[in-house]
Amino acid sequence: MRNGLTLIEVLIVIAISAFLTIGSLAVYSNFNKGKAFDAGIQGVVNLLRDAKSNTLASKDAAVYGVHFETNRAVFFKGSTFSEPDPFNRVYTMPADIELSSIVINGGGSDIVFDRLTGETQQFGTTTISRISDPSVTKDIVIGATGVVEY
């Protein structure tokens, strides 16, 4: 009758534990990347919906819009975007996520909603993508009626 474990048995247990740990870290990393991607989409969509709802509500008797850049989107008050405005609300894209394409009717990078209807003359599409894997993309479509779909 023998007592204890042999060196081979201990090494096998360590190898199995290491394999399971590495596998768990890979799954966790992919999960975090997916959550960051979803957060990027929701951040931009929420700004667009806030701009439209504040415009329709005639909050402060103003129109509202969203300005797009590669690494951020900015909620702004008024018909034109102004960088130093303290009212601006900036949403910075999560790491490894970017606005890879901004295609807006009439050019530019701003969408402003009309006060009475919630419609916009600057309808179009912006594409969110993962920097480390550009094949992972999602389009956010802003229709002429002001409807935001993704």
CYANA upper distance limits for C-alpha pairs under 8 A (distance plus 0.5 A):
  5 LEU  CA      9 GLU  CA      6.69
  5 LEU  CA     10 VAL  CA      7.24
  6 THR  CA     10 VAL  CA      7.00
  7 LEU  CA     11 LEU  CA      6.70
  8 ILE  CA     12 ILE  CA      6.68
  9 GLU  CA     13 VAL  CA      6.83
 10 VAL  CA     14 ILE  CA      6.75
 11 LEU  CA     15 ALA  CA      6.57
 12 ILE  CA     16 ILE  CA      6.67
 13 VAL  CA     17 SER  CA      6.64
 14 ILE  CA     18 ALA  CA      6.60
 15 ALA  CA     19 PHE  CA      6.63
 16 ILE  CA     20 LEU  CA      6.73
 17 SER  CA     21 THR  CA      6.63
 18 ALA  CA     22 ILE  CA      6.65
 19 PHE  CA     23 GLY  CA      6.70
 20 LEU  CA     24 SER  CA      6.60
 21 THR  CA     25 LEU  CA      6.71
 22 ILE  CA     26 ALA  CA      6.84
 23 GLY  CA     27 VAL  CA      6.90
 24 SER  CA     28 TYR  CA      6.60
 25 LEU  CA     29 SER  CA      6.52
 26 ALA  CA     30 ASN  CA      6.81
 27 VAL  CA     31 PHE  CA      6.64
 28 TYR  CA     32 ASN  CA      6.71
 29 SER  CA     33 LYS  CA      6.80
 30 ASN  CA     34 GLY  CA      6.70
 31 PHE  CA     35 LYS  CA      6.76
 32 ASN  CA     36 ALA  CA      6.64
 33 LYS  CA     37 PHE  CA      6.68
 34 GLY  CA     38 ASP  CA      6.72
 35 LYS  CA     39 ALA  CA      6.55
 36 ALA  CA     40 GLY  CA      6.72
 36 ALA  CA     94 PRO  CA      6.52
 36 ALA  CA     95 ALA  CA      8.22
 36 ALA  CA     97 ILE  CA      8.02
 37 PHE  CA     41 ILE  CA      7.00
 37 PHE  CA     94 PRO  CA      8.11
 37 PHE  CA     97 ILE  CA      6.92
 37 PHE  CA    129 SER  CA      8.27
 37 PHE  CA    130 ARG  CA      7.58
 38 ASP  CA     42 GLN  CA      6.69
 39 ALA  CA     43 GLY  CA      6.41
 39 ALA  CA     94 PRO  CA      8.01
 40 GLY  CA     44 VAL  CA      6.93
 40 GLY  CA     93 MET  CA      6.15
 40 GLY  CA     94 PRO  CA      6.78
 40 GLY  CA     97 ILE  CA      7.42
 40 GLY  CA    128 ILE  CA      8.04
 41 ILE  CA     45 VAL  CA      6.66
 41 ILE  CA    128 ILE  CA      7.47
 41 ILE  CA    138 LYS  CA      8.31
 41 ILE  CA    140 ILE  CA      8.32
 42 GLN  CA     46 ASN  CA      6.34
 43 GLY  CA     47 LEU  CA      6.93
 43 GLY  CA     91 TYR  CA      7.09
 43 GLY  CA     93 MET  CA      8.44
 44 VAL  CA     48 LEU  CA      6.88
 44 VAL  CA     73 ALA  CA      7.00
 44 VAL  CA     91 TYR  CA      7.87
 45 VAL  CA     49 ARG  CA      6.65
 45 VAL  CA    140 ILE  CA      8.08
 45 VAL  CA    148 VAL  CA      7.62
 46 ASN  CA     50 ASP  CA      6.47
 47 LEU  CA     51 ALA  CA      6.59
 47 LEU  CA     66 VAL  CA      7.30
 47 LEU  CA     73 ALA  CA      8.33
 47 LEU  CA     74 VAL  CA      8.12
 47 LEU  CA     75 PHE  CA      6.42
 48 LEU  CA     52 LYS  CA      6.77
 48 LEU  CA     65 GLY  CA      7.70
 48 LEU  CA     66 VAL  CA      6.76
 48 LEU  CA     75 PHE  CA      8.17
 48 LEU  CA    148 VAL  CA      7.88
 49 ARG  CA     53 SER  CA      6.57
 49 ARG  CA    148 VAL  CA      7.80
 50 ASP  CA     54 ASN  CA      6.45
 51 ALA  CA     55 THR  CA      6.60
 51 ALA  CA     63 VAL  CA      8.39
 51 ALA  CA     64 TYR  CA      5.43
 51 ALA  CA     65 GLY  CA      5.76
 51 ALA  CA     66 VAL  CA      7.40
 51 ALA  CA     75 PHE  CA      7.26
 51 ALA  CA     76 PHE  CA      8.29
 51 ALA  CA    112 VAL  CA      8.31
 51 ALA  CA    113 PHE  CA      7.69
 52 LYS  CA     56 LEU  CA      6.67
 52 LYS  CA     64 TYR  CA      7.34
 52 LYS  CA     65 GLY  CA      7.92
 52 LYS  CA    113 PHE  CA      6.29
 52 LYS  CA    118 GLY  CA      6.35
 52 LYS  CA    146 GLY  CA      7.68
 53 SER  CA     57 ALA  CA      6.53
 53 SER  CA    118 GLY  CA      8.23
 54 ASN  CA     58 SER  CA      6.62
 54 ASN  CA     59 LYS  CA      5.94
 54 ASN  CA     63 VAL  CA      7.97
 54 ASN  CA     64 TYR  CA      7.21
 55 THR  CA     59 LYS  CA      6.88
 55 THR  CA     62 ALA  CA      7.01
 55 THR  CA     63 VAL  CA      5.28
 55 THR  CA     64 TYR  CA      6.01
 55 THR  CA    113 PHE  CA      6.95
 55 THR  CA    114 ASP  CA      7.35
 55 THR  CA    115 ARG  CA      5.66
 55 THR  CA    116 LEU  CA      8.47
 55 THR  CA    118 GLY  CA      7.33
 56 LEU  CA    114 ASP  CA      8.14
 56 LEU  CA    115 ARG  CA      5.80
 56 LEU  CA    116 LEU  CA      6.62
 56 LEU  CA    117 THR  CA      7.39
 56 LEU  CA    118 GLY  CA      6.27
 57 ALA  CA    115 ARG  CA      8.42
 58 SER  CA     62 ALA  CA      6.35
 58 SER  CA     63 VAL  CA      7.57
 58 SER  CA    115 ARG  CA      6.96
 59 LYS  CA     63 VAL  CA      8.46
 62 ALA  CA     77 LYS  CA      7.36
 62 ALA  CA     78 GLY  CA      6.47
 62 ALA  CA    115 ARG  CA      8.05
 63 VAL  CA     77 LYS  CA      6.70
 63 VAL  CA     78 GLY  CA      5.64
 63 VAL  CA     79 SER  CA      6.69
 63 VAL  CA    112 VAL  CA      7.53
 63 VAL  CA    113 PHE  CA      6.90
 63 VAL  CA    114 ASP  CA      7.14
 63 VAL  CA    115 ARG  CA      6.45
 64 TYR  CA     75 PHE  CA      7.87
 64 TYR  CA     76 PHE  CA      6.27
 64 TYR  CA     77 LYS  CA      5.05
 64 TYR  CA     78 GLY  CA      5.98
 64 TYR  CA     79 SER  CA      7.29
 64 TYR  CA    112 VAL  CA      6.29
 64 TYR  CA    113 PHE  CA      6.71
 65 GLY  CA     75 PHE  CA      6.37
 65 GLY  CA     76 PHE  CA      5.89
 65 GLY  CA     77 LYS  CA      6.96
 65 GLY  CA     78 GLY  CA      7.76
 65 GLY  CA     79 SER  CA      7.73
 65 GLY  CA     80 THR  CA      8.49
 65 GLY  CA     81 PHE  CA      8.38
 65 GLY  CA    110 ASP  CA      7.33
 65 GLY  CA    111 ILE  CA      5.75
 65 GLY  CA    112 VAL  CA      4.54
 65 GLY  CA    113 PHE  CA      6.66
 66 VAL  CA     73 ALA  CA      7.07
 66 VAL  CA     74 VAL  CA      5.88
 66 VAL  CA     75 PHE  CA      5.05
 66 VAL  CA     76 PHE  CA      6.50
 66 VAL  CA     81 PHE  CA      8.49
 66 VAL  CA    110 ASP  CA      6.13
 66 VAL  CA    111 ILE  CA      5.82
 66 VAL  CA    112 VAL  CA      7.14
 67 HIS  CA     73 ALA  CA      6.08
 67 HIS  CA     74 VAL  CA      5.49
 67 HIS  CA     75 PHE  CA      7.05
 67 HIS  CA     76 PHE  CA      7.90
 67 HIS  CA     81 PHE  CA      7.14
 67 HIS  CA    109 SER  CA      6.23
 67 HIS  CA    110 ASP  CA      4.84
 67 HIS  CA    111 ILE  CA      7.03
 68 PHE  CA     72 ARG  CA      6.89
 68 PHE  CA     73 ALA  CA      5.11
 68 PHE  CA     74 VAL  CA      7.05
 68 PHE  CA     99 LEU  CA      8.34
 68 PHE  CA    102 ILE  CA      7.93
 68 PHE  CA    109 SER  CA      5.77
 68 PHE  CA    110 ASP  CA      6.75
 69 GLU  CA     73 ALA  CA      6.49
 69 GLU  CA     99 LEU  CA      7.36
 69 GLU  CA    109 SER  CA      7.76
 70 THR  CA     98 GLU  CA      6.05
 70 THR  CA     99 LEU  CA      5.18
 70 THR  CA    100 SER  CA      6.84
 71 ASN  CA     92 THR  CA      6.63
 71 ASN  CA     93 MET  CA      5.82
 71 ASN  CA     97 ILE  CA      8.05
 71 ASN  CA     98 GLU  CA      5.75
 71 ASN  CA     99 LEU  CA      6.79
 72 ARG  CA     90 VAL  CA      7.44
 72 ARG  CA     91 TYR  CA      6.05
 72 ARG  CA     92 THR  CA      4.83
 72 ARG  CA     93 MET  CA      5.77
 72 ARG  CA     98 GLU  CA      8.27
 72 ARG  CA     99 LEU  CA      8.12
 73 ALA  CA     90 VAL  CA      6.55
 73 ALA  CA     91 TYR  CA      5.77
 73 ALA  CA     92 THR  CA      7.10
 73 ALA  CA     93 MET  CA      8.27
 74 VAL  CA     88 ASN  CA      6.91
 74 VAL  CA     89 ARG  CA      6.11
 74 VAL  CA     90 VAL  CA      4.95
 74 VAL  CA     91 TYR  CA      6.56
 75 PHE  CA     88 ASN  CA      6.11
 75 PHE  CA     89 ARG  CA      5.51
 75 PHE  CA     90 VAL  CA      6.88
 76 PHE  CA     81 PHE  CA      6.76
 76 PHE  CA     82 SER  CA      8.31
 76 PHE  CA     87 PHE  CA      7.26
 76 PHE  CA     88 ASN  CA      5.29
 76 PHE  CA     89 ARG  CA      7.18
 77 LYS  CA     81 PHE  CA      8.13
 77 LYS  CA     87 PHE  CA      7.50
 77 LYS  CA     88 ASN  CA      7.58
 79 SER  CA    112 VAL  CA      6.84
 80 THR  CA    110 ASP  CA      8.34
 80 THR  CA    112 VAL  CA      8.43
 81 PHE  CA    110 ASP  CA      7.81
 83 GLU  CA     88 ASN  CA      8.34
 84 PRO  CA     88 ASN  CA      8.49
 93 MET  CA     97 ILE  CA      6.50
 93 MET  CA     98 GLU  CA      6.82
 94 PRO  CA     98 GLU  CA      8.44
 96 ASP  CA    130 ARG  CA      6.13
 96 ASP  CA    131 ILE  CA      5.48
 96 ASP  CA    132 SER  CA      6.86
 97 ILE  CA    128 ILE  CA      7.47
 97 ILE  CA    129 SER  CA      6.29
 97 ILE  CA    130 ARG  CA      5.12
 97 ILE  CA    131 ILE  CA      6.14
 98 GLU  CA    128 ILE  CA      6.17
 98 GLU  CA    129 SER  CA      6.09
 98 GLU  CA    130 ARG  CA      6.95
 98 GLU  CA    131 ILE  CA      7.09
 99 LEU  CA    126 THR  CA      7.22
 99 LEU  CA    127 THR  CA      6.13
 99 LEU  CA    128 ILE  CA      5.04
 99 LEU  CA    129 SER  CA      6.90
100 SER  CA    126 THR  CA      8.05
100 SER  CA    127 THR  CA      6.11
100 SER  CA    128 ILE  CA      6.28
100 SER  CA    129 SER  CA      6.53
101 SER  CA    125 THR  CA      8.32
101 SER  CA    126 THR  CA      5.90
101 SER  CA    127 THR  CA      5.49
101 SER  CA    128 ILE  CA      7.84
102 ILE  CA    109 SER  CA      7.24
102 ILE  CA    124 GLY  CA      8.39
102 ILE  CA    125 THR  CA      6.64
102 ILE  CA    126 THR  CA      4.89
102 ILE  CA    127 THR  CA      7.06
103 VAL  CA    107 GLY  CA      7.46
103 VAL  CA    109 SER  CA      8.33
103 VAL  CA    124 GLY  CA      6.10
103 VAL  CA    125 THR  CA      5.75
103 VAL  CA    126 THR  CA      6.56
104 ILE  CA    108 GLY  CA      7.00
104 ILE  CA    109 SER  CA      7.21
104 ILE  CA    110 ASP  CA      8.36
104 ILE  CA    111 ILE  CA      8.39
104 ILE  CA    122 GLN  CA      6.13
104 ILE  CA    123 PHE  CA      6.17
104 ILE  CA    124 GLY  CA      4.83
104 ILE  CA    125 THR  CA      6.82
104 ILE  CA    126 THR  CA      8.42
105 ASN  CA    121 GLN  CA      7.57
105 ASN  CA    122 GLN  CA      5.47
105 ASN  CA    123 PHE  CA      6.02
105 ASN  CA    124 GLY  CA      6.28
106 GLY  CA    122 GLN  CA      7.09
107 GLY  CA    122 GLN  CA      8.50
110 ASP  CA    122 GLN  CA      7.69
111 ILE  CA    120 THR  CA      7.50
111 ILE  CA    121 GLN  CA      8.34
111 ILE  CA    122 GLN  CA      5.72
111 ILE  CA    123 PHE  CA      7.51
112 VAL  CA    120 THR  CA      6.57
112 VAL  CA    121 GLN  CA      8.13
112 VAL  CA    122 GLN  CA      7.34
113 PHE  CA    118 GLY  CA      5.77
113 PHE  CA    119 GLU  CA      6.04
113 PHE  CA    120 THR  CA      5.26
113 PHE  CA    121 GLN  CA      8.29
113 PHE  CA    146 GLY  CA      7.48
114 ASP  CA    118 GLY  CA      5.39
114 ASP  CA    119 GLU  CA      5.81
114 ASP  CA    120 THR  CA      6.39
117 THR  CA    145 THR  CA      8.39
118 GLY  CA    145 THR  CA      7.24
118 GLY  CA    146 GLY  CA      6.16
119 GLU  CA    144 ALA  CA      6.21
119 GLU  CA    145 THR  CA      4.78
119 GLU  CA    146 GLY  CA      5.00
120 THR  CA    143 GLY  CA      8.18
120 THR  CA    144 ALA  CA      5.80
120 THR  CA    145 THR  CA      6.88
120 THR  CA    146 GLY  CA      6.19
121 GLN  CA    144 ALA  CA      6.80
122 GLN  CA    144 ALA  CA      7.82
123 PHE  CA    141 VAL  CA      8.35
123 PHE  CA    142 ILE  CA      5.70
123 PHE  CA    143 GLY  CA      5.69
123 PHE  CA    144 ALA  CA      5.53
123 PHE  CA    146 GLY  CA      7.92
124 GLY  CA    141 VAL  CA      6.41
124 GLY  CA    142 ILE  CA      5.78
124 GLY  CA    143 GLY  CA      6.94
124 GLY  CA    144 ALA  CA      8.41
125 THR  CA    139 ASP  CA      6.94
125 THR  CA    140 ILE  CA      6.12
125 THR  CA    141 VAL  CA      5.00
125 THR  CA    142 ILE  CA      6.59
126 THR  CA    139 ASP  CA      6.30
126 THR  CA    140 ILE  CA      5.85
126 THR  CA    141 VAL  CA      7.16
127 THR  CA    137 THR  CA      7.07
127 THR  CA    138 LYS  CA      6.14
127 THR  CA    139 ASP  CA      4.89
127 THR  CA    140 ILE  CA      6.64
128 ILE  CA    137 THR  CA      6.00
128 ILE  CA    138 LYS  CA      5.80
128 ILE  CA    139 ASP  CA      6.82
128 ILE  CA    140 ILE  CA      8.19
129 SER  CA    133 ASP  CA      8.21
129 SER  CA    134 PRO  CA      6.23
129 SER  CA    135 SER  CA      7.92
129 SER  CA    136 VAL  CA      6.10
129 SER  CA    137 THR  CA      4.74
129 SER  CA    138 LYS  CA      7.02
130 ARG  CA    134 PRO  CA      5.83
130 ARG  CA    135 SER  CA      8.08
130 ARG  CA    136 VAL  CA      6.21
130 ARG  CA    137 THR  CA      7.20
138 LYS  CA    150 TYR  CA      7.60
139 ASP  CA    150 TYR  CA      6.37
140 ILE  CA    148 VAL  CA      7.47
140 ILE  CA    149 GLU  CA      6.30
140 ILE  CA    150 TYR  CA      5.06
141 VAL  CA    148 VAL  CA      6.25
141 VAL  CA    149 GLU  CA      5.68
141 VAL  CA    150 TYR  CA      6.66
142 ILE  CA    146 GLY  CA      6.51
142 ILE  CA    147 VAL  CA      6.27
142 ILE  CA    148 VAL  CA      5.16
142 ILE  CA    149 GLU  CA      7.06
143 GLY  CA    147 VAL  CA      5.74
143 GLY  CA    148 VAL  CA      6.99
